[in-house]
């Protein structure tokens, strides 16, 4: 299949997803959304486990950013063929770090206004991941040029949701698209475009943990009812943080494939380590 055809299929799939989603009626946020199963307070912290479990995002985001910008980590650090390829990953891990703060702030006092600060950094993770896949598989220039555009689109989806909520016509379709599109497009990107690094399987591992997080979120009340030890939403935080850690683990351990050396990619910049 020619490269142009593959690109057209990828773009067509994204366009179709947008069209199909907005053909559906608006998706309001359920009134009971903020009523999480575990309402227990401890040490003066309301909704204690849902709040403090966000420390997992702080840990993963901080660890990954330190590794990306450190000059020495166990004698090495993540390596990219081009130094600028790190920026989508910086976006992902910055989003994770900010999610730790934003989600804790939200769970301290759950309502729509505080939920904005939970959802905004999560769009950084989603859009940064899509940009990383485009950068590393499709085209470096394309992925990096789209990165700021995708970040703005992600933020706009949250602001559109809160604007519609303020007009009593809440609509989560745009935000849902931002969350869903990277998951839809990633398998196509991996199928159609050759890798330049090994450990591709770790991407599916990260997606698996993300899906598990969504399952935990949906089963929040049921899991908490089992023994009232921990809720599904608390477990969601750990599973989502583990998904981000799995991505960091991938770039920390992977190697550049021989087919992706500067000789094989003469038009690209020489290999650099960040």
C-alpha positions in Angstrom: 0.0 0.0 0.0 1.4 3.4 -1.0 2.3 5.9 1.7 -0.2 8.4 0.4 -3.0 5.8 0.6 -2.1 4.9 4.2 -2.1 8.6 5.1 -5.5 9.0 3.4 -6.9 6.1 5.4 -5.6 7.5 8.6 -7.0 11.0 7.9 -10.3 9.5 6.7 -10.7 7.4 9.8 -10.2 10.5 12.0 -12.7 12.5 9.9 -15.2 9.7 10.0 -14.9 9.5 13.8 -15.6 13.2 14.1 -18.5 13.1 11.8 -20.1 10.0 13.4 -19.7 11.4 16.9 -21.4 14.7 16.1 -24.2 13.0 14.3 -25.3 11.7 17.7 -27.3 13.8 20.1 -25.3 15.7 22.7 -24.0 13.7 25.6 -24.8 15.3 28.9 -22.8 14.6 32.1 -24.8 12.4 34.4 -26.2 14.4 37.4 -24.7 11.8 39.8 -21.2 12.0 38.2 -19.6 13.6 41.3 -21.2 11.1 43.8 -18.2 8.7 44.1 -18.5 5.5 46.1 -15.9 6.2 48.7 -16.9 9.3 50.7 -14.6 8.6 53.7 -12.4 11.4 55.1 -9.2 10.8 57.0 -6.6 13.2 58.6 -8.9 16.1 57.6 -8.7 15.2 53.9 -12.2 14.7 52.3 -12.6 11.7 50.0 -9.2 10.6 51.3 -8.3 7.6 49.0 -9.7 9.2 45.8 -7.7 12.4 46.7 -4.3 11.0 47.8 -4.2 8.2 45.2 -3.4 11.0 42.7 0.2 11.0 44.2 0.8 8.1 41.7 0.5 10.7 38.8 2.9 13.0 40.6 5.4 10.3 41.0 5.2 9.0 37.4 5.2 12.4 35.8 8.0 13.7 37.9 10.2 10.6 37.4 9.7 10.7 33.6 10.3 14.4 33.3 13.5 14.1 35.4 14.7 11.3 33.2 14.0 13.2 30.0 15.9 16.3 31.0 18.6 14.8 33.2 22.1 14.6 31.8 22.8 11.4 33.6 20.6 8.7 34.9 22.3 5.4 35.6 24.8 6.4 33.0 22.2 6.8 30.3 18.7 8.1 29.6 16.0 7.8 26.9 17.5 8.3 23.4 15.8 9.7 20.4 16.9 9.7 16.8 16.2 13.4 16.8 16.4 15.4 20.1 13.1 17.3 19.2 11.2 14.0 19.3 11.1 14.3 23.1 8.5 17.1 23.1 5.4 15.0 22.7 6.7 12.8 25.6 7.3 16.0 27.6 3.7 16.9 26.9 2.5 13.5 28.1 4.4 13.5 31.3 3.7 17.1 32.1 0.1 16.2 31.7 0.5 13.3 34.1 2.2 15.6 36.7 -0.5 18.2 36.4 -3.2 15.6 36.6 -1.8 14.7 40.0 -2.5 18.2 41.2 -5.7 18.8 39.2 -7.4 15.5 40.1 -6.5 15.9 43.8 -8.0 19.4 43.8 -11.1 18.0 42.2 -11.6 15.1 44.5 -11.1 17.4 47.5 -14.3 19.1 46.5 -16.0 17.5 43.5 -18.1 19.8 41.3 -18.0 21.0 37.7 -15.7 24.0 38.3 -13.0 21.9 40.0 -13.5 19.1 37.4 -12.1 21.5 34.7 -8.7 21.3 36.4 -8.9 17.5 36.4 -9.8 17.2 32.8 -7.5 19.8 31.3 -4.2 18.0 32.0 -5.7 14.7 31.0 -6.1 16.2 27.5 -2.4 16.9 27.5 -1.7 13.2 28.0 -4.2 12.1 25.3 -3.1 14.6 22.7 0.6 14.3 23.5 0.3 10.5 23.0 -1.3 10.9 19.6 1.4 13.4 18.6 4.1 11.0 19.8 2.7 8.2 17.6 2.5 10.5 14.6 6.0 11.8 15.2 7.7 8.4 15.7 5.8 6.4 13.1 4.4 8.7 10.4 6.6 11.8 10.1 8.6 13.7 12.6 7.8 17.1 11.2 4.1 16.3 10.9 3.8 15.1 14.5 5.6 18.1 15.9 3.7 20.6 13.9 0.4 19.0 15.0 1.4 18.8 18.7 0.5 22.5 19.6 -2.7 22.2 17.4 -3.7 19.0 19.2 -3.0 20.5 22.6 -5.2 23.5 21.8 -8.0 21.1 20.6 -7.7 19.1 23.8 -8.1 22.2 25.9 -10.9 23.5 23.8 -12.9 20.3 24.4 -12.8 21.0 28.1 -13.8 24.6 27.8 -16.6 23.7 25.4 -17.9 21.2 27.9 -17.9 23.7 30.8 -19.4 26.4 28.6 -22.3 24.1 27.6 -22.8 23.1 31.2 -23.1 26.8 32.1 -26.0 27.0 29.5 -27.7 23.9 30.9 -27.0 22.0 27.7 -23.9 20.1 28.8 -22.2 18.2 25.9 -19.3 15.8 26.4 -19.0 14.8 22.7 -16.0 16.9 21.9 -14.2 15.9 25.1 -15.1 12.2 24.4 -13.5 12.5 21.0 -10.3 13.8 22.4 -10.2 10.8 24.8 -11.2 8.2 22.2 -9.4 9.3 19.0 -5.8 8.4 20.1 -7.1 4.9 21.0 -8.8 4.5 17.6 -5.9 5.8 15.5 -3.0 4.2 17.3 -3.6 0.6 16.0 -3.8 2.0 12.5 -0.6 3.9 12.9 1.2 0.9 14.2 -0.1 -1.3 11.4 0.5 1.1 8.5 3.9 2.7 9.4 7.2 1.0 10.2 8.7 1.4 13.7 12.0 3.2 14.3 12.3 1.8 17.8 11.8 -1.6 19.4 9.4 -2.5 22.3 6.2 -1.7 20.3 4.4 -4.2 22.4 4.6 -1.8 25.4 2.2 0.5 23.7 -0.4 -2.1 23.8 0.4 -2.7 27.4 -0.2 0.9 28.2 -3.4 0.9 26.3 -4.5 -2.2 28.2 -3.8 -0.4 31.6 -5.8 2.6 30.3 -8.8 0.3 29.4 -8.5 -1.3 32.8 -8.7 2.1 34.4 -11.9 2.8 32.5 -13.4 -0.5 33.7 -12.5 0.4 37.3 -14.1 3.8 36.9 -17.3 2.2 35.6 -17.4 -0.3 38.5 -16.7 2.3 41.2 -19.7 1.5 43.4 -19.6 -2.2 42.8 -15.9 -2.6 43.8 -16.4 -0.5 46.9 -19.4 -2.6 47.9 -17.3 -5.8 47.9 -15.7 -4.9 51.2 -15.6 -1.2 51.5 -11.8 -1.2 51.5 -11.1 0.6 48.2 -13.3 2.0 45.4 -13.1 1.5 41.7 -12.3 5.1 41.2 -9.2 4.9 43.5 -8.1 1.8 41.5 -8.7 3.8 38.3 -6.1 6.3 39.4 -3.5 3.6 40.0 -4.2 1.8 36.7 -4.1 5.1 34.7 -0.8 6.1 36.4 0.5 2.6 35.5 -0.4 3.2 31.9 1.7 6.3 31.8 4.5 4.6 33.6 4.4 1.8 31.0 5.0 4.4 28.3 7.9 5.9 30.2 9.3 2.4 30.8 9.1 1.8 27.0 11.1 4.9 26.0 13.5 4.3 28.8 14.4 0.8 27.7 13.9 0.7 24.0 16.6 0.8 21.3 16.8 2.4 17.9 16.2 -0.2 15.2 19.0 -0.7 12.6 16.6 0.3 9.8 16.1 3.7 11.4 19.8 4.7 11.6 20.9 8.0 10.0 22.2 6.0 7.0 18.7 4.5 6.4 17.1 7.9 7.0 19.6 10.2 5.3 17.1 13.1 5.1 16.6 13.1 8.9 19.0 14.7 11.3 21.8 12.7 12.8 21.0 10.6 15.9 21.1 12.6 19.1 20.6 11.8 22.7 18.6 14.3 24.8 
